[in-house]
Amino acid sequence: MTRIAEAYRSEGLLPYNQLPDITQPGWCPDPLVIEREVDDGQRLLALGLAHRTDIGNEHYRALTESTTRFTGASVARRCIIMNEGGYWPSSDTLEHAYREGGESQWLQQHARQAGMAVVSPELPRDGCDLLLAEGFTPPEIACYLFVRQAPQYGRLNRTIHRSFDYYMSKEMDQRAKETGLHFNFLVSNLIAVYEDTFHKKFDKNDTQFFYQQSVGYMLEPTSRIQEAAIACNMGRDVNFVRTIQSYVDEGVSVAWGCGWTHVRALEGRLRNMAPRSVS
């Protein structure tokens, strides 16, 4: 068992093989909303959501309604808003924030408007240090980051992000700065690594394959890229739960929004942290 797998197991998180296969076409869960209370006035809200950007869907409604309840109940207490995916620039409106960056950007914009602190407990250098320590090479890590990002283009507003090449160049430039990897993050180079790794021609529309390799951590791994995805997401989940626990221990009310599988993996621990149901 690797070090990160042992840490994941020791935190008591849900084994990935007990998660549903989220890589199937059209798979979209109901929102997972966990509203709990630690003690009188200290709340914990966890939102497991599909990464969407279209206003009015049920995930958007769950996000806005439950976060509004959390904010209203937490005005007299120190509280924070937590999201995944790092920090976003300010938006003109909450609706614009959601259309541009889904629930992650919406949560940060909501926090700004409510005067709450924002925490994004992602791994340093986008998980690069963890993956290097687990024995993955810079080309394998870069390919994982590329495959993870590629399907996001299809779900984003293309009037904002323009062409696939423009979007991926922008995102991979950011990954290069964040990771500091000694690797050429040019999209053409990443495509060459992809084709050498998977022995198939790159197709920007091969969304299900991208998902299987980058978020299919409930599946039996078929490549080093998928193994990197599993290791990185274990590390992220361990970091999420430890960060939430640290704030709860300090008496802080926490609202956390994240992808559905992450919240489902942490659900048991979250309910133990905050044993009271919220009526």
N, C-alpha and C positions, 0 to 999 in steps of 0.2 A: 504494500500500500504506500503511495506517495505521501509526502508531507502534507500537501493540501487536502488530499483525500482523507487523511487521518484527522486533520483539523475540522473538516466538514462533518465527519462522523461524530467527533467529540462534542460538537455543538448541538447534536441531536436533530439535524435538519433532515427533511424528507429525502430518502434516496431517489436519485433521478429516474431510476427505472420504474418508479411508481407514478411518475408524471405521465399525462396523456401525450400522444405524439402530435406536437403542435406544428409539424412540418407538412401535414396533409393539406392539400388545396382547399381553401375556403374555411379552414378551421378557425373559429372565433369563439372564445368562451364567453359566458356571462360575466359581467364584472364581479370581482371578488372584493367585497367591502367588509373590513373587519373594524368595527367600532367598539372599543373597550375602555375600561377605566381602571387605573392602577389603584388609586384611592380617591378620596373626595376631591374632585376638581382636576385631577391629573389624568389626562386622556391619551390614548394611543389609537391613531387611525392609520390603517394600512389599506392601500388601494391597489389591487392587482388588475391591470387594465391591458387591453389590446392597444398596440401602438397605432393610433389612428389620428387623422388630421381633419376629418370632416365634421363640421359642427352639427349637433343635434342627435348624434348616435347615442345608444344607451350607455356607452362608456363615458362619453362627455357628460351626460346627465348625472351619472353616478359620481364623477369627479367633482362637478360643480356643487351638487347638492350636499354631499357628505363633507366636503371641505368647508362649505359655508356653515354647516352645523358645528364642525370642529372649531372654527374661528370664533363663532358666537359663544361657545361654551368655554373658551380658553382666554377670554380677554383679561381676566384678572391674574393670569399665571404666565410664567416664562414658558414660551413655546417656540418650536422651530418647525420649518417645513423642509422635508427631505425629498430629493428627487434623484433619478439616475441620469447619467449622461453628461455630467459636468455642468458648467455655468453658462447661461444664455444672456445675451444683451437684452436691455429693456425693450418692451413693445409698446405700441400706441394703445392697444386694448387687449383685454383677455382673449377675445375672439381671434385677433390677429396672432397672438402668441400661440394659440392652439393650432391654428392653420399652418403656422410655420414650423413648430417644434413639438406638436402633440402635447400630451399631459406633462411632460418634463418642463417645457418652456412655460406652459400655463401655470404650473405650481410656483415657479419662481416669480412670475409676474403677479400672481395672487399674493405671494408673500410680501413683495415690495409694496403693493397697495395697502396691505393690512399692517405694515410696519413690523413684520416678523423676520427673524433671521432665516437664512437659507443654508442648508448643508447638502452637499452632493458627495456621498461617501464612496466614491469610486477608487479603484486601486491606483497607486502611483504609476505614472508612465503607461497608463492604459493596460496594466497587467503585465507589462514587458518584463519587469524584474522577476515576478513570480514565474513566468514562462521560461525565462532563461535559467532560473534556479531548478526548474523541473526538467531541464535538458533539451528544450526546444531551440532550434537555430534561428538566427535573424531572418532568413528567407521563409522559414515555416511560420514564424510569428507575423511577418508582413503579409504573407498570403492569407493567414487567418483573418487579420484585420480587414483585408481587401474583400474577402468572401463575406465577412460579416456585414460590411457596409453596402455591398452591391445591391441587395434586394430592397434597401431602404429607399432607393430612388423611385421605385414604382409606387410607393405609398405616399410620397411627398407631393406637394403642390408644384407641378413642373413649371408653372409660370414664375415661381420664385427661384427655382434652382436650375432652370434652363435645361440644357442637354445632359445626357448621361456622362459624357466625357468631361464637361464643365463641372458637374456635381462631384464626380469621383476625384478629379484632379484637386478640387478644393478640399475635399475630405481627406485625401491621402497626404496632401501637404500638411494638414493639421496633425495627422497621425505621426508624420515624420518629426514634427516639432515636439510633440508630446512624449514620444518614446525615446528620441535620441538614438535610435538604432543605426548602426553602421550598415545602411542598406539604401539603395536607390528606389524611392517611392514613386517614380514616374509610372503613370498608369500603363504605358506600353511595357515597361519592365515587369510590373506586377502581373499583367496578362501572360507574359512569357513564363513566369514562375508558375502561375496557375496551370497553364497547358502542360508544362513539364511535370507538374505534381500529379495531375489527374489524367494525363494522357488523353485529353479531349480538347476540342476547340472551344475557346471562351465564347459564350452566348449570354449577352446581358439580360436576356429574358428567361434564363434557366433558374427561375426563382425558387422552385422547390428544392433543387439540388443545393443552391446556396444556403437555404434554411437547414437542410439536412446536415450540412457540413459545419454550419456556424452556430445553430441553436438546437440542433438535434441531439442534445446531451442525454435524452432519454432512450436513444437508439444505441445499438451495438456499434462502436466506432469502426469505420472502414478506412480511415486515413489519419496521418499525423495531424492534419488540420482539424479534424473532428476531435482528436484527443486534446489538442490545444484549447479548443472551445470548451470542452468539459473541464479542464483544469482551470481555465480563466474564470468560468462561471462559478465553479466551486469557491474560488478565491473571492469573487465578488459577493457571493451569498454569505460567506463567513464574515467579510468586512461589513456588510449591511447589518447582520444581526448583532455583531459586537458594537457597532456604532450606536444602533438603536438602544441596546442594553445600557450603554454608558450614559446616554442622556436620560433614560428612564430612572436609572440609579441616582441621578442628580436631581430628580423631582421635576424634570422638564416634560411638558406635554409635547408629543411628537405626531406629526402627520407625514406619512411616507407614501409616495406614489411610485409604482415601478411596473415592469412587465409582469404579466399574470403569473408566469411560472416561478419567478423569484418570490413573489408573495406567497404562493402556494407552498413552496419549499420551506418557507419560514413560518407558516401559519401556526403550527403547534407551539413553537417557541414564543411567538407573539402573544398567543392566548395565555400562556403561562406567565409572561411578564405582566400582563394586565388582566387579572382574573375576573373582573366584574364586567358583566354585559351592560351596555348602554341602552336604556329604554327609549 
